[in-house]
Amino acid sequence: RYIVTAAHCFKNYMSYHLLSYTFAMGHHQRRETVFVSNAKRIIRHEGYSDYGNMLDDIALVELEKTINFTDHHLGFVCLPIQHIAKREKYPA
């Protein structure tokens, strides 16, 4: 039900903009409709600034629909947990 994305995708975001965002996943061509959902909530990192540098450029989006990962068109992205835990730059 949640996806991680860049906070700069929501520049100048205000909560009343929420209905403006639709998320599509698993599509390889524009006419395909594998998964589409509206956003229920968008949470940008509290340290992110639209006008600063790109530090804290991360956001969490709660979707109205639950993503079905049993669909072969959809999958996970692995995050570099080991590097993050050691505070190393990625890739190391």
Secondary structure, 3 states (H helix, E strand, C coil): CEEEECHHHHCCCCHHHHHHCEEEECCCCCCCCCEEEEEEEEEECCCCCCCCCCCCCCEEEEECCCCCCCCCCCCCCCCCHHHHHCCCCCCC
